Amino acid sequence: RGALFNEQPPRTCYAFKFRHDARLALQCVEQRIVVRSLDTPFERSFTGHSRDVHDAAFLTNHVFASASDDRTVRVWDVLNHTMVASATGHTDYVRSLAVVDAATWVSGSYDRTVALWDARDPSASGETPAAQWHFDAPVELTQGVCPRKLDPPAGQYTFLVTGYASASCGFGECECSPIGPGICKIHDWYSF
């Protein structure tokens, strides 16, 4: 006879995201990202962030990006189990990611910016995003990117940013929110 004890400390899971075909999932657990198969026993853990990872998203079937409180967005290759790029242009916690396509994503940060990263843009680097939008409050969530072309010759896209700001935000469509007095939920469309 005996007793079973779970001696593992509790872990904080910040995000759990599925790949488009729902065969793989990303789990952000403290300072690592775990890639899990939903069909097989496949599981890989990716480490390299020095602070908690709050969001991750697949860019392609085998490449994903992760956003961390260490102020970076890192790009990882699942097949080679390696980090392939690091974007260091934010100056505070990076809390959210939204994918545009296989080489382009936006990240939202507590530095009050949303940054557009484009791996195909030769003028952009890991330190300088291709474009950046400034807000009057920290950005908690970049909610979805619509890869809907507005002007096909110019290659423009539209995306929706959702975040929280003070009641005097002065931009976008504000909705009253039960979060607390003077806090608004912001929905606004941006183009690039």
Order of alpha helices (4+ residues) and beta strands (2+ residues): beta-beta-beta-beta-beta-beta-beta-beta-beta-beta-beta-beta-beta-beta-beta-beta
